[in-house]
Amino acid sequence: QVQLVESGGGLVRSGGSLRLSCAASGLHFGGFHMMWYRQVPGQEREVVARSAAFGQGPDYSNFAKGRFTISRDNTKDTVYLQMDTLQPDDTAVYYCVAEGYFSGIKYWGKGTPVTVSS
């Protein structure tokens, strides 16, 4: 059974930083694309960043470029999202997502809330 457990969310002031972590289990981590999504209440979920399987380069949404960094540790089955220069518009629930390289099946974590105060 695939499980994704996020941690690291919380309350931070504008301009501050947070580091989110997502510990995965029940899957062959290296063979999965790992992504972070976020969702603001009343809006659709949007991709924040993606760490591709098999060592391919990361991708970022425009709002994340230059401020957020996704990384993964395949020895710990964990993906991270370092978020710097946070702004109130970054307030959302952040979700960890694993997508099978071959199957395309997506698994979702339960999310961790991030609140950025002005």
Rosetta blueprint (number, residue, H / E / L):
1 Q L
2 V L
3 Q E
4 L E
5 V E
6 E E
7 S E
8 G L
9 G L
10 G E
11 L E
12 V E
13 R E
14 S L
15 G L
16 G L
17 S L
18 L E
19 R E
20 L E
21 S E
22 C E
23 A E
24 A E
25 S E
26 G L
27 L L
28 H L
29 F H
30 G H
31 G H
32 F E
33 H E
34 M E
35 M E
36 W E
37 Y E
38 R E
39 Q E
40 V L
41 P L
42 G L
43 Q L
44 E L
45 R L
46 E E
47 V E
48 V E
49 A E
50 R E
51 S E
52 A L
53 A H
54 F H
55 G H
56 Q L
57 G L
58 P E
59 D E
60 Y E
61 S L
62 N L
63 F L
64 A L
65 K L
66 G L
67 R L
68 F E
69 T E
70 I E
71 S E
72 R E
73 D E
74 N L
75 T L
76 K L
77 D L
78 T E
79 V E
80 Y E
81 L E
82 Q E
83 M E
84 D L
85 T L
86 L L
87 Q L
88 P H
89 D H
90 D H
91 T L
92 A E
93 V E
94 Y E
95 Y E
96 C E
97 V E
98 A E
99 E E
100 G E
101 Y L
102 F L
103 S L
104 G L
105 I L
106 K E
107 Y E
108 W E
109 G L
110 K L
111 G L
112 T E
113 P E
114 V E
115 T E
116 V E
117 S E
118 S L
